[in-house]
Amino acid sequence: MKRVHCPDQEQLLWLVKLPEGYEWLRINRALAFVQWGAEKWLRDVLETGSVHDWASVQEGSKALMGRASAYLIPAVVSGSEGASRWVVRHYQRGGRVGPILGDRYLRLGTPRPLKELKASVEARARGIHTPAVVAGAIYPSGLFYRADLVTEQVPNVRTLAQVLFGSQETDRIKALILTRHVIKSLDEAQVTHADLNAHNILLPLDQQAEEAHVVDLDRCRISSNAQPKTDKRMWRRLERSLKKLGVESKRPLTELEWATLRMGFQTPL
């Protein structure tokens, strides 16, 4: 009987059409995508190792706090918005499987970097403020893969967690109003952030600014239904995050602050 060759995940992904402005690269065993204009940089990096390892030793590199292993580095080339810095993130598992699998993902379905690229491009097209993706890399190993993502940095921002529960005095009501607005924007654009928490909502340092950003879109669901509706799961995930951080910091939200966040909704969240 003649053996039928089944292509592996990376061979199939190679055939996937990327959003306008990106192209595939295949270097050694890594499969990567990158913005036009940054191909040579990524090719050179992958010739010697992973993007995350490269970022960790760059001059001016700064490790960022959070579950994911991430570095802030000077931008190597000018991207779509001319950001002066990039964030290089190595994907890490969360939840119950986190301690078991760490940074490994099964080689089934669409890899996290490609999901995040598609979600980011579509969300931005629908008016959601989220940083542009520069590049992503997938490193297969047996049944699993590891992955990195590079995005443009949003300058002059702090996370919602830092604003509400950090050491510096700040306007918590203003922060919650901006948070409410950005989540309503997600609802109206039919973009559901499956892991919305206080760490992936970015608020401007400028108190007069009105734009909040969201990050970490690799688990986003984007709908094309004609009638947008409030996704209560997204709100509940954020509320769990705020309650947990409030207990840990001993600075829980007041009744007025909860009312500010929930204002404008006709049904309980």
N, C-alpha and C positions, 0 to 999 in steps of 0.2 A: 504494500500500500504506500502510495506516495505521501510523504510528510508535507502537511500544509503549514507554511510559516505564518505565525501570527505576529504582527508588528507590535512592539512594545509601546508603552504610553508616549514616550518621547517622539517616536516616529509618527504617531498619530497627531500629536500636538503640532509637529512641524508643518502639518497641512492646514492647521487652523488659521484663518485670516485674522490678523491683528487689527486693532483700531488704526485709523489713519495717523501717520506720523511715527509708527513703530515698525521695527523689523526683527526677525528671528536671527539669532546667532547660535551656532553649535561649536563649542570649543572643548576639546578633550571629551569628557563624558557629560559636561554641563550643557543644558539647553537654556538659552536666555533670550529675552527680548529687551529692546533698548530704543530710546528716542532717536530719531534721525539726528545725526551730528555728533552722537556720543559713541558710535560704533567702535572706533579705534581704541578709546579708553577702556571699554568693557572687554574687548578682545584681549588687550594686553593684560588686564587684571586676571581674566580666567585662564590665561596661559600658565599662570603661576599658582593659582589656588582659588579660594572663594572670595566673593566681594566683601563679606563680613570680616574675614581675616585681614584682607587688604586694608579695610577702613580702620581696623583697630590699631594699626601701626602708622597711620598717616600723621604728618605734622599738623598740629592744630586739632586733632581728633579729640572729641569729648564724649565720654560714656554717658548715656541718658538713663534716668531712673525708670523703673517699670518692670513688668513681668518679662517683656521681650528684651532680648539683648540687642541694644541699638547704640549707634554712634552718630554724633553730629560732626560733619566734616566740611571743609571748604569745598564748594562746588568745583568740579574739574572742568566742566564746559558749561556754557550758558544754556539753560533749558527754555521751556516754553514761556516761562514768566520771568526769566532772568534772575532766579534766586541765587543768592551768594553762598548758600549753604545747602547741603543735602543731609537727609536722615537715612542711614543704612540700618535696616532692621533684619535680624535673623528670626525666622518664625519659630515660636515655641508653643507647645501644646498647653492648654489650660484645663481646668475642670478636673474630673476624677482621673482621666487618663494622663494628665500632665506628668505626675511623678513616674509613670511607667514608660511612656513613650518619649518624654522630653521634647526633642526637636524633630522627631521622625513622624512622617505622614505616609499612609498607604498609597501606593502608586495606582490609585483608582480614581476615575473621574477627573475633574478639572483641578489642577494644582492651585494652591492658595495664591501665589503671585499673579497667575493669569486671571483668577476670579477677581482679585483686587484691582487689577488694571481695568478690566471691563466695567466693574462697578464704578470705579473712579471716573472713567471717561463718561459714562452715561449719567452719573449723578451730577457732574460738572455741567453737562449739556442741559440738565434740567434745573440749573441755577443753584445747586448746592455748593457751598464753599468747602472745598477739600483740596489738599495739596496735589499737584500734578505728579504722576508717576514718571520717574526717569528710566528705571530699568528693573528687571526681575531676573533671578537665576534659580534654576532647579537642578539639584545634584542627586541623581538616582543612585541607590545602593541596595541591591537585593530587592526585597518586596517593598522597600520604603524609599522616600526621598527626603532631602532637607532643602531649605529654600531661603533666599534673601530677597529683600525688596529695597529699592532706592526711591525716595520721594524728595521733592523740593521742600525745604523748610518753610513753614509759615513764620515770619519774623514777628517779634514783639508780642508774644502771646504767653499765657499761662494756662494750665489745665484748670478745669472747673474744680477739681479736687484741691489744687493749690490755692485757688481763690477763696474757696469756702472754708478749708480746714488747715491752711498754711499758717505760718507764724505771723505774717504781716497783716495789719488791719486793712480791710478793704470793704467795698460796698457790696455786700452779699445780695441785697435786693436787686441791684442792677445786674449782677451776674446771673441771677435766676430768671430775670426778664429776658436777657439775651439767650439763655438756655431754652426757655419756653419758645422763643421765636425760631430758633434753629430747628427744634424738634417739630414744630408746626410746619416748617418749610419741608422737612423730610416727609411728613405725612402728605402734604399737598403735592409733592413731587412723586409720591408713591415709592419712596425709597425707605425700606425698613432695615435699620441697623440692628442686627441680631445680638450684638454685644455692646449696646450703648451703656457706657458707664462714665463716671466723673473724670476718668483719666483720658478719655478720647474725645472730649469736647474742649476745644481751645478757645479761650476768650482773650480779646485784645487788652493790652496793658493800658492803652489810651482810653480813658473813661468816656470820651466823647464818641468813640468808634461804635458802630452798630453791627459789625460782622463777626459772627462766631463761626468756627470751623469744626468739622468732624473728621476724624482719622480712623484708620484700621477698618477698612471696608471689605475685607476679604470674605466676610460672612453675610454681606448685604443681600437682601432680596429686592429686586426691582420689578414693579408690577406695571402692566399696561392696561389695567382695568379702566373703564370710562369714568367710574365714580370713585374718587379717592376717599378713604375713610381712616379714622384714627386707629393705629395699631397699638392696642393697649399693652401688648407684650413688651414693646420697646420702652414705653413709659415705665412699666413695672420693673424692668431690668435696671433702669436708671435709678428708680426709687430705692431698690435694694442696695445699690451701690452707695447712695447718699446716706442711707440709714447705717450701713456698716461703717463708713468713714466717720459719720457723726459720733458713733459709739467709741471708735478707736481714738479719735481726737478729743473726745469729751466736749465737743462743740456741735451738738445736734441742731438740725434746723428747727426753728420755732414754728408755731402754728401759722404765724403771718407769712413766714418764708415758704412753707408748704403751700399755703393758699396762693401766693404769688406764682409759684411754679405751675400750679394746676388751673390757674385762672383761664376762663374762656371755654371750658369743656362742660358740656351739658350732662354727660353721664359720668359716674364715678370711674376713676382709673384703678 
